[in-house]
Amino acid sequence: GPGGGVVRRKAGAAAAAAAASREWLVVPASGRARVEEAGKHAVMARTGLPARDLRVLDPLLSYPSTILGRERAIVVNLERVKAVITAAEVLLPNSKDPDFARFVRDLQARVLTSADQAIPLESAAISYGDTVIRDYGSTKVLPFEFRALEVCLESACRSLEEETVTLEKEAYPALDELTSKISTLNLERVRQIKSRLVAISGRVQKVRDELEHLLDDEMDMAEMYLTEKLAREDISETSSRVEVDDHDHDHDPSQLEEDMDEDYRSEPAGTASNGSFIGYKPNIEELEMLLEAYFVQIDGTLNKLSHLREYVDDTEDYINIMLDDKQNQLLQMGVMLSTATVVITAGVAVVGLFGMNIGISLYTPVGEEQTRAAHVKFWETTFGTIAGCTILYVIAMGWGKRSGLLQ
């Protein structure tokens, strides 16, 4: 009845909500990881990300390597590394992969080693107009989001580098063995190696292109300064509260309106009245140096794969040359056998003439002397036929070499 339909719809909605929720491993700035159960909408509210950015982290969907800088978070999808980085924590889709456990250990170690050197958010940046001066004391400590991003980049580059080294160790001996002995087994091994080479090269190229895209776009890099944006917002909100309090106590309403108009006119370009800094461009040197370091590393990995691809291509060319040479030798042997067949056919024709039922003195000798003379003529005819065939064969071979048909 109607009641049963309502119950089924509620059960379906509950099942859909349960399916939408998933386990997230949260690594805060303190480094103590914890597992949380959160749905997509909860993560969107927590990080300020749209649903299309969270789809990049879905393990059931195939997306290319991507690094997205948003207002309150950074979305990272590099190889097996999938993470949402905010200014205070890292959200990772929970997994039982051993590589994932290794990545989490590296992330916790990096966060913990820098936690003691971290500085309060309020003192992270001092604003002078459009310029932000950062003071980290004697040592410069990267913001939390950049330390987490560095671990993601390091893990992805290390994974690709390890796969490349493993492929090199298998490929070079297999290619050398193929050049020394062409067999079905060796050809199959090289075919599998070439397939892996194409797949790894494509993955490395995607990571390299993503890093190159970020390095070419300063606004995308500026979006990733999450800690600095929060610091500027806090400073702006504090300044706004102080100004409002001063105006409320020291000025009448008409004077307050004039001061607000004057403040609005004197506000720096790109600064909104609600404390958010639209179009603000921080000093991106730190992030640029970080991305360049891993860009050089991934570019080196790509160069190794390029050299291996060239070696594979050279080996294929060498194998093709060897096969062409074998084919030419077989063709020459075929020509030689055909020529020999033609020449022997000429000898067979001579034998056929003597085999006819015609009465000649060679077959009907009279007397002992004639018999001996007939035997001599027989052997002369036999050896003469063989010598003639041989001479014809030699003449044919000489003509073939002179004309370039044979080598």
Salt bridges, closest charged atoms under 4 A:
GLU36 OE2 - ARG34 NE 2.57
GLU36 OE1 - ARG46 NH1 2.68
ASP53 OD2 - ARG70 NE 2.71
GLU79 OE1 - ARG203 NH2 2.67
GLU89 OE1 - ARG34 NH2 3.89
GLU89 OE2 - ARG46 NE 2.84
ASP99 OD2 - ARG80 NH1 3.69
ASP106 OD2 - ARG158 NH2 2.98
GLU150 OE1 - ARG110 NH1 3.36
GLU154 OE1 - ARG110 NH2 2.73
GLU154 OE2 - ARG158 NH1 3.91
GLU161 OE2 - LYS304 NZ 2.57
GLU162 OE2 - ARG102 NH1 3.52
GLU163 OE2 - ARG203 NH2 2.80
GLU170 OE1 - ARG196 NH1 2.53
GLU177 OE1 - ARG189 NH1 3.18
GLU188 OE2 - ARG191 NH2 2.64
GLU212 OE1 - ARG208 NH1 3.25
GLU218 OE1 - LYS281 NZ 2.48
ASP220 OD2 - HIS213 NE2 3.41
GLU223 OE1 - LYS229 NZ 3.27
GLU228 OE1 - ARG134 NH1 2.09
ASP259 OD2 - HIS247 ND1 3.36
ASP259 OD2 - HIS251 NE2 3.84
GLU286 OE2 - ARG134 NE 3.54
GLU286 OE2 - LYS140 NZ 3.90
ASP299 OD1 - ARG208 NE 2.71
GLU316 OE2 - LYS194 NZ 2.81
GLU368 OE2 - ARG372 NH1 2.93
